[in-house]
Amino acid sequence: MLGQSKAVQAVRVQLQRYAGCDVQVLIEGETGTGKELAAREIHYASARRDHPFVPVNCGAIPDSLIENELFGHGRGAFTDAKAAQPGLVDHARGGTLFLDEVDTLSDKGQVTLLRFLQDNEYRPVGGGAARVSDARIIAATNASLERQVAAGRFRRDLHYRLNALYLRLPPLRERDDDVALLAGHFVDAIAARLRGPARRWGEDALQALLAYAWPGNVRELENVALRAYLGTEGGIIGFAELVAAEPAFAGTESLARGRASEPDLGFSAAKLHAIRKFEHDYLTRLMQQACGNISAAARLSGTERRQLGKLLLKHGIETKQFRPH
Protein backbone atom coordinates (compact mmCIF):
# COMPACT_ATOMS: atom_id res chain seq x y z
CA MET A 1 0.00 0.00 0.00
CA LEU A 2 1.46 3.33 -1.09
CA GLY A 3 2.00 5.80 1.75
CA GLN A 4 4.45 7.13 4.32
CA SER A 5 2.09 8.13 7.15
CA LYS A 6 2.30 6.47 10.55
CA ALA A 7 -1.17 5.01 10.00
CA VAL A 8 -0.13 3.20 6.81
CA GLN A 9 3.18 2.08 8.28
CA ALA A 10 1.25 0.43 11.13
CA VAL A 11 -1.04 -1.28 8.59
CA ARG A 12 1.97 -2.60 6.66
CA VAL A 13 3.34 -4.20 9.82
CA GLN A 14 0.00 -5.92 10.45
CA LEU A 15 -0.24 -7.13 6.85
CA GLN A 16 3.16 -8.80 7.09
CA ARG A 17 2.27 -10.46 10.38
CA TYR A 18 -1.08 -11.69 9.09
CA ALA A 19 0.51 -13.08 5.93
CA GLY A 20 2.44 -15.55 8.08
CA CYS A 21 -0.59 -16.55 10.18
CA ASP A 22 -2.88 -18.80 8.17
CA VAL A 23 -6.30 -18.04 9.69
CA GLN A 24 -9.35 -15.92 8.84
CA VAL A 25 -8.95 -12.14 8.65
CA LEU A 26 -11.65 -9.48 8.93
CA ILE A 27 -10.84 -6.15 7.25
CA GLU A 28 -12.96 -3.11 8.05
CA GLY A 29 -12.65 0.27 6.42
CA GLU A 30 -14.63 2.98 4.69
CA THR A 31 -15.42 2.78 0.99
CA GLY A 32 -12.32 3.40 -1.12
CA THR A 33 -9.71 2.70 1.57
CA GLY A 34 -8.24 -0.30 -0.28
CA LYS A 35 -9.67 -3.37 1.46
CA GLU A 36 -9.18 -5.69 -1.52
CA LEU A 37 -5.66 -4.32 -2.01
CA ALA A 38 -4.89 -5.17 1.63
CA ALA A 39 -6.33 -8.66 1.19
CA ARG A 40 -4.19 -9.19 -1.90
CA GLU A 41 -1.07 -8.05 -0.02
CA ILE A 42 -1.78 -10.63 2.69
CA HIS A 43 -2.31 -13.35 0.06
CA TYR A 44 0.75 -12.58 -2.08
CA ALA A 45 3.04 -12.24 0.94
CA SER A 46 1.88 -15.61 2.29
CA ALA A 47 2.76 -19.21 1.47
CA ARG A 48 -0.43 -19.28 -0.66
CA ARG A 49 0.95 -16.79 -3.18
CA ASP A 50 1.21 -19.39 -5.98
CA HIS A 51 -2.45 -20.35 -5.64
CA PRO A 52 -5.57 -18.41 -6.67
CA PHE A 53 -6.88 -15.24 -5.06
CA VAL A 54 -10.63 -15.34 -5.66
CA PRO A 55 -12.62 -12.14 -4.90
CA VAL A 56 -16.36 -12.40 -4.28
CA ASN A 57 -18.81 -9.51 -3.97
CA CYS A 58 -21.30 -10.91 -1.47
CA GLY A 59 -23.81 -8.19 -2.29
CA ALA A 60 -24.01 -9.38 -5.90
CA ILE A 61 -24.95 -13.01 -5.12
CA PRO A 62 -28.72 -13.66 -5.22
CA ASP A 63 -30.03 -15.29 -2.06
CA SER A 64 -31.32 -18.28 -4.03
CA LEU A 65 -27.90 -18.96 -5.57
CA ILE A 66 -25.60 -18.57 -2.57
CA GLU A 67 -24.89 -22.30 -2.16
CA ASN A 68 -24.51 -22.86 -5.90
CA GLU A 69 -22.07 -19.91 -6.22
CA LEU A 70 -19.95 -20.96 -3.26
CA PHE A 71 -20.03 -24.75 -3.55
CA GLY A 72 -20.94 -25.45 -7.19
CA HIS A 73 -23.32 -28.17 -8.34
CA GLY A 74 -23.28 -31.72 -9.64
CA ARG A 75 -24.58 -32.89 -12.98
CA GLY A 76 -28.36 -33.08 -12.95
CA ALA A 77 -28.68 -31.02 -9.78
CA PHE A 78 -31.35 -28.97 -11.56
CA THR A 79 -32.93 -28.74 -15.01
CA ASP A 80 -30.12 -26.92 -16.82
CA ALA A 81 -27.26 -28.62 -14.96
CA LYS A 82 -25.95 -30.69 -17.87
CA ALA A 83 -22.46 -30.84 -16.39
CA ALA A 84 -20.89 -30.46 -12.96
CA GLN A 85 -19.77 -26.92 -12.16
CA PRO A 86 -17.23 -26.08 -9.44
CA GLY A 87 -18.00 -23.24 -7.04
CA LEU A 88 -15.89 -20.35 -5.81
CA VAL A 89 -14.60 -22.40 -2.88
CA ASP A 90 -13.19 -24.94 -5.37
CA HIS A 91 -11.63 -22.17 -7.48
CA ALA A 92 -9.85 -20.87 -4.36
CA ARG A 93 -8.38 -24.27 -3.48
CA GLY A 94 -4.99 -23.78 -1.86
CA GLY A 95 -5.39 -20.01 -2.08
CA THR A 96 -7.57 -17.26 -0.66
CA LEU A 97 -11.32 -16.63 -0.91
CA PHE A 98 -11.97 -12.91 -0.43
CA LEU A 99 -15.51 -12.16 0.72
CA ASP A 100 -16.10 -8.47 0.05
CA GLU A 101 -19.13 -6.69 1.54
CA VAL A 102 -19.73 -9.68 3.80
CA ASP A 103 -22.21 -7.61 5.82
CA THR A 104 -24.65 -7.70 2.87
CA LEU A 105 -25.22 -11.47 3.18
CA SER A 106 -28.82 -12.40 3.90
CA ASP A 107 -29.80 -14.52 6.91
CA LYS A 108 -29.65 -17.60 4.69
CA GLY A 109 -26.26 -16.59 3.32
CA GLN A 110 -24.89 -16.05 6.81
CA VAL A 111 -26.09 -19.48 7.94
CA THR A 112 -24.59 -21.08 4.83
CA LEU A 113 -21.22 -19.41 5.41
CA LEU A 114 -21.22 -20.21 9.14
CA ARG A 115 -21.92 -23.89 8.51
CA PHE A 116 -19.02 -24.00 6.03
CA LEU A 117 -16.58 -22.22 8.37
CA GLN A 118 -17.30 -24.54 11.30
CA ASP A 119 -15.40 -27.46 9.79
CA ASN A 120 -14.50 -26.28 6.25
CA GLU A 121 -16.74 -28.98 4.79
CA TYR A 122 -19.26 -28.46 2.00
CA ARG A 123 -21.32 -30.38 -0.53
CA PRO A 124 -22.06 -29.25 -4.08
CA VAL A 125 -25.72 -28.60 -4.79
CA GLY A 126 -27.35 -31.87 -5.83
CA GLY A 127 -25.52 -34.04 -3.33
CA GLY A 128 -22.36 -36.04 -3.65
CA ALA A 129 -19.62 -36.71 -1.14
CA ALA A 130 -18.64 -34.00 1.31
CA ARG A 131 -15.49 -32.10 0.40
CA VAL A 132 -13.01 -30.28 2.59
CA SER A 133 -11.71 -26.87 1.62
CA ASP A 134 -8.25 -25.58 2.45
CA ALA A 135 -8.92 -22.06 1.18
CA ARG A 136 -8.13 -19.18 3.51
CA ILE A 137 -11.05 -16.81 4.14
CA ILE A 138 -10.52 -13.05 4.22
CA ALA A 139 -13.69 -10.99 4.70
CA ALA A 140 -14.15 -7.25 4.30
CA THR A 141 -16.84 -4.70 5.08
CA ASN A 142 -17.27 -0.94 5.06
CA ALA A 143 -19.59 -1.22 8.09
CA SER A 144 -18.74 -2.08 11.68
CA LEU A 145 -19.73 -5.73 12.13
CA GLU A 146 -19.81 -5.20 15.88
CA ARG A 147 -22.51 -2.56 15.43
CA GLN A 148 -24.30 -4.77 12.87
CA VAL A 149 -24.36 -7.58 15.46
CA ALA A 150 -25.67 -5.21 18.16
CA ALA A 151 -28.43 -4.08 15.78
CA GLY A 152 -29.41 -7.70 15.05
CA ARG A 153 -28.41 -7.53 11.39
CA PHE A 154 -25.44 -9.91 11.56
CA ARG A 155 -24.93 -13.19 13.38
CA ARG A 156 -22.63 -12.95 16.40
CA ASP A 157 -21.33 -16.50 15.95
CA LEU A 158 -20.40 -15.74 12.31
CA HIS A 159 -18.69 -12.54 13.42
CA TYR A 160 -16.56 -14.57 15.83
CA ARG A 161 -15.63 -17.01 13.06
CA LEU A 162 -14.56 -14.28 10.65
CA ASN A 163 -12.80 -12.11 13.22
CA ALA A 164 -9.84 -14.35 14.11
CA LEU A 165 -7.51 -11.52 13.01
CA TYR A 166 -8.73 -7.94 12.64
CA LEU A 167 -7.48 -5.08 10.47
CA ARG A 168 -8.88 -1.55 10.30
CA LEU A 169 -7.84 0.52 7.28
CA PRO A 170 -7.55 4.24 8.08
CA PRO A 171 -9.53 6.73 5.98
CA LEU A 172 -7.55 9.20 3.88
CA ARG A 173 -8.40 12.09 6.23
CA GLU A 174 -6.25 10.31 8.86
CA ARG A 175 -3.35 10.07 6.40
CA ASP A 176 -2.38 13.71 5.79
CA ASP A 177 1.20 12.77 4.98
CA ASP A 178 -0.01 10.56 2.12
CA VAL A 179 -2.38 12.88 0.22
CA ALA A 180 0.35 14.73 -1.69
CA LEU A 181 2.27 11.50 -2.30
CA LEU A 182 -0.79 9.69 -3.66
CA ALA A 183 -1.92 12.68 -5.72
CA GLY A 184 1.47 12.91 -7.40
CA HIS A 185 1.61 9.16 -7.92
CA PHE A 186 -1.81 9.04 -9.59
CA VAL A 187 -1.03 11.92 -11.95
CA ASP A 188 2.26 10.27 -12.99
CA ALA A 189 0.51 6.91 -13.45
CA ILE A 190 -2.26 8.51 -15.54
CA ALA A 191 0.29 10.24 -17.78
CA ALA A 192 2.08 6.92 -18.31
CA ARG A 193 -1.14 5.01 -18.97
CA LEU A 194 -2.49 7.57 -21.43
CA ARG A 195 0.95 8.27 -22.89
CA GLY A 196 0.26 11.93 -22.29
CA PRO A 197 2.40 14.85 -21.15
CA ALA A 198 3.72 14.98 -17.59
CA ARG A 199 1.77 17.26 -15.28
CA ARG A 200 2.07 18.25 -11.65
CA TRP A 201 -0.18 19.80 -9.03
CA GLY A 202 0.08 23.54 -8.48
CA GLU A 203 0.57 24.91 -4.98
CA ASP A 204 -3.05 26.12 -4.70
CA ALA A 205 -4.46 22.80 -5.89
CA LEU A 206 -2.20 20.82 -3.55
CA GLN A 207 -3.32 22.86 -0.54
CA ALA A 208 -6.95 22.25 -1.52
CA LEU A 209 -6.30 18.51 -1.76
CA LEU A 210 -4.84 18.58 1.76
CA ALA A 211 -7.80 20.54 3.13
CA TYR A 212 -10.47 18.24 1.63
CA ALA A 213 -12.24 15.60 3.78
CA TRP A 214 -12.14 12.78 1.13
CA PRO A 215 -15.39 10.91 1.87
CA GLY A 216 -14.55 8.50 -0.97
CA ASN A 217 -10.97 8.07 0.26
CA VAL A 218 -8.16 6.85 -2.04
CA ARG A 219 -10.53 5.78 -4.81
CA GLU A 220 -12.04 9.27 -4.88
CA LEU A 221 -8.57 10.85 -5.03
CA GLU A 222 -7.65 8.65 -7.99
CA ASN A 223 -10.83 9.63 -9.85
CA VAL A 224 -10.31 13.33 -9.11
CA ALA A 225 -6.71 13.09 -10.35
CA LEU A 226 -7.90 11.52 -13.62
CA ARG A 227 -10.53 14.18 -14.28
CA ALA A 228 -8.18 17.02 -13.32
CA TYR A 229 -5.42 15.64 -15.55
CA LEU A 230 -7.76 15.36 -18.55
CA GLY A 231 -9.13 18.85 -17.93
CA THR A 232 -5.71 20.54 -17.87
CA GLU A 233 -4.04 21.94 -20.98
CA GLY A 234 -0.63 22.95 -19.60
CA GLY A 235 1.83 21.27 -17.29
CA ILE A 236 0.32 22.54 -14.01
CA ILE A 237 -2.97 21.36 -12.52
CA GLY A 238 -4.17 24.45 -10.68
CA PHE A 239 -7.05 25.15 -8.32
CA ALA A 240 -9.35 26.16 -11.19
CA GLU A 241 -8.77 22.83 -12.98
CA LEU A 242 -9.33 20.99 -9.69
CA VAL A 243 -12.68 22.72 -9.07
CA ALA A 244 -13.71 22.05 -12.68
CA ALA A 245 -12.96 18.36 -12.12
CA GLU A 246 -14.77 18.25 -8.77
CA PRO A 247 -16.98 21.23 -7.76
CA ALA A 248 -16.88 20.14 -4.11
CA PHE A 249 -13.39 21.68 -3.91
CA ALA A 250 -14.81 25.16 -4.38
CA GLY A 251 -15.44 25.31 -0.63
CA THR A 252 -11.86 24.41 0.30
CA GLU A 253 -10.19 27.59 -0.97
CA SER A 254 -10.32 29.45 2.36
CA LEU A 255 -9.32 26.31 4.26
CA ALA A 256 -6.42 25.75 1.87
CA ARG A 257 -5.16 29.31 2.36
CA GLY A 258 -5.33 28.83 6.12
CA ARG A 259 -3.40 25.57 5.98
CA ALA A 260 -0.69 26.74 3.62
CA SER A 261 1.45 28.09 6.44
CA GLU A 262 0.56 25.50 9.11
CA PRO A 263 3.26 23.06 10.27
CA ASP A 264 0.85 20.10 10.62
CA LEU A 265 0.87 19.09 6.97
CA GLY A 266 3.24 16.27 7.86
CA PHE A 267 6.94 16.02 7.17
CA SER A 268 6.60 13.65 4.20
CA ALA A 269 3.96 15.76 2.45
CA ALA A 270 5.91 18.95 3.01
CA LYS A 271 9.14 17.31 1.84
CA LEU A 272 7.57 15.93 -1.34
CA HIS A 273 6.00 19.27 -2.17
CA ALA A 274 9.28 21.12 -1.51
CA ILE A 275 11.24 18.74 -3.75
CA ARG A 276 8.75 19.09 -6.61
CA LYS A 277 8.73 22.88 -6.30
CA PHE A 278 12.54 23.04 -6.15
CA GLU A 279 12.90 20.83 -9.23
CA HIS A 280 10.40 22.87 -11.22
CA ASP A 281 11.90 26.25 -10.25
CA TYR A 282 15.48 25.04 -10.82
CA LEU A 283 14.66 23.60 -14.24
CA THR A 284 12.85 26.76 -15.28
CA ARG A 285 15.84 28.97 -14.38
CA LEU A 286 18.23 26.49 -15.98
CA MET A 287 16.36 26.47 -19.29
CA GLN A 288 16.15 30.25 -19.25
CA GLN A 289 19.93 30.41 -18.86
CA ALA A 290 20.46 27.82 -21.62
CA CYS A 291 17.92 29.53 -23.92
CA GLY A 292 15.99 26.27 -24.23
CA ASN A 293 18.97 24.17 -25.37
CA ILE A 294 18.81 20.86 -23.50
CA SER A 295 22.41 19.88 -24.29
CA ALA A 296 23.72 23.24 -23.02
CA ALA A 297 21.51 22.95 -19.93
CA ALA A 298 22.84 19.45 -19.24
CA ARG A 299 26.43 20.76 -19.36
CA LEU A 300 25.59 23.71 -17.10
CA SER A 301 23.92 21.52 -14.49
CA GLY A 302 26.29 18.56 -14.72
CA THR A 303 23.35 16.30 -15.58
CA GLU A 304 23.10 13.60 -18.21
CA ARG A 305 21.07 14.88 -21.16
CA ARG A 306 18.65 11.96 -21.11
CA GLN A 307 18.00 12.37 -17.37
CA LEU A 308 17.44 16.10 -17.80
CA GLY A 309 14.96 15.39 -20.59
CA LYS A 310 13.00 13.06 -18.28
CA LEU A 311 12.87 15.73 -15.57
CA LEU A 312 11.60 18.33 -18.04
CA LEU A 313 8.92 15.89 -19.22
CA LYS A 314 7.97 15.08 -15.63
CA HIS A 315 7.33 18.75 -14.85
CA GLY A 316 5.69 19.56 -18.18
CA ILE A 317 8.35 22.15 -19.10
CA GLU A 318 8.51 22.82 -22.85
CA THR A 319 11.89 24.07 -24.06
CA LYS A 320 10.55 26.10 -27.01
CA GLN A 321 9.24 28.81 -24.69
CA PHE A 322 12.81 29.63 -23.67
CA ARG A 323 14.26 29.89 -27.20
CA PRO A 324 15.05 33.40 -28.46
CA HIS A 325 12.64 34.66 -31.09
VENTAZI-V976617 format. One line per field, one symbol per residue. ss: DSSP state (H for helix, E for strand, C for the rest). psi: psi as a letter, one per 40 degrees, with the letter a starting at -180 (. if undefined). A space follows every 50 residues. Layout:
ss: ???
psi: ???
This chain:
ss: CCCCCHHHHHHHHHHHHHHCCCCCEEEECCCCCCHHHHHHHHHHCCCCCC CCEEEEEHHHCCHHHHHHHHHCECCCCCCCCCCCECCHHHHCCCCEEEEE CHHHCCHHHHHHHHHHHHHCEECCECCCCCEECCCEEEEEECCCHHHHHH CCCCCHHHHHHHCCEEEECCCHHHCHHHHHHHHHHHHHHHHHHHCCCCCE ECHHHHHHHHHCCCCCHHHHHHHHHHHHHHCCCCCEECHHHHHHHCHHHH HHHHHHHHHCCCHHHCHHHHHHHHHHHHHHHHHHHHHHHCCCCHHHHHHH HCCCHHHHHHHHHHCCCCHHHHCCC
psi: hhieiddddddddddddddehgiihhhiiiheefdddddddddeeieede iihhihhdeehideedddddeaiihedidegeiihiaddddehebhhhgi fdeehiddddddddddddefiihiheaiiiihieihhhiiieihdddddd eeeihdddddddfdihhhhiideefdeedddddddddddddddefaiiii hiddddddddeiegdeadddddddddddddehdaehhadddddddhdded eeddddddedeieeehdddddddddddddddddddddddefehddddddd efihddddddddddefhhddeeii.
